[in-house]
């Protein structure tokens, strides 16, 4: 099933291109070359800086190609970086390349090429700054800055050799073990999940696996070692009460409320989503309005949990006890809508952040035991962030996670029974990390 993950950036580029063309009708500008054109870093001189711009014309060719087309004038800006380090230096050091710009609505991408012209590192998100982390191997490199959506802006770049943080001592607890349980080939979508999602009901013990238009239920027999799994197709369709669950999708997502066992399967429609829910592990399904309006066109997520005692809508309007959230992102902002009747209907979509706050894709919404809702984002300025609501989705605040760098994959939030919040992420250096907050993301 095709995904719209690239739609936000490409649509943003088209919007930026229109803005630039309107401005270019009045003023024609040529981008300056990098200043200086080259520099060196070494174990004794560990940093170098340069600038480039201003840039007017956007270059979005990197969206469709492995690396951008630089044939047009001012479509790319190349800087030569000479690296000289002694043997073994990479065991304790890394090479960081950071590119930033003043206008948070603009967007530049970075590609690093070796002497043969092969791309060995890139940062092509919507984060500011973009950051590439590489081994500090001696050699000559090209740092290529691409004005994806420059809006007339210039950039500043820095290459720095940095110490690798000390590795913590390994734990002494017995490590967990894992087993793989593949869907049987007899199931029509057993191997058709580009981005699968799962949910488990604490009420019944059933686990659900969403793949394309199919929802599969998995039961585990823990009386044997390893446990055995039994699979069944419980997909939503006209025969079990919800035909929109089996018609079309641009992106499937599943969510199970652990506490209540209610499971949602959501099929992105491009404007909102076609959504169904079940309270009996897929024996019967019920239709939902899908989400709130306004709604984003991409990257939808459904989550839920207890209501917050703060703000509007602190009580349900049906017998279902928990709040349900539908979040998605558009070209220039992201929206979350709350449901007070168990996900059957949703209120209006509320903006959570704009391009002035965050540019990266958001992850999945999670709800804490006290009703605080968290929407993680992989690129909010120089950090990743949790976008937080403490009033049942009426308002949202961006809480940046210090020490993180923008990444290429969605971060995730988990919340403990006492409200401790865990933010899992992969930074620009490709390494995973976890940040912990005990005050709803304030620290």
Secondary structure as UniProt FT lines:
FT   TURN            5..6
FT   HELIX           7..24
FT   TURN            25..26
FT   STRAND          38..42
FT   STRAND          47..52
FT   HELIX           61..63
FT   TURN            73..74
FT   STRAND          77..84
FT   TURN            87..88
FT   HELIX           89..91
FT   STRAND          93..101
FT   TURN            104..105
FT   STRAND          107..113
FT   TURN            115..116
FT   STRAND          119..123
FT   STRAND          130..134
FT   STRAND          139..149
FT   TURN            151..152
FT   STRAND          155..163
FT   TURN            185..186
FT   TURN            188..191
FT   TURN            194..195
FT   STRAND          197..200
FT   TURN            202..204
FT   STRAND          207..211
FT   TURN            212..213
FT   STRAND          214..221
FT   TURN            222..223
FT   STRAND          228..233
FT   HELIX           238..240
FT   HELIX           243..246
FT   STRAND          252..256
FT   TURN            258..260
FT   STRAND          263..268
FT   STRAND          273..278
FT   TURN            281..282
FT   STRAND          286..288
FT   STRAND          298..305
FT   STRAND          323..329
FT   STRAND          333..339
FT   TURN            342..343
FT   STRAND          350..354
FT   TURN            355..357
FT   STRAND          366..367
FT   TURN            369..370
FT   STRAND          373..380
FT   TURN            381..382
FT   STRAND          383..389
FT   TURN            392..393
FT   STRAND          397..400
FT   TURN            402..403
FT   STRAND          412..415
FT   TURN            417..418
FT   STRAND          421..426
FT   TURN            428..429
FT   STRAND          432..437
FT   TURN            440..441
//
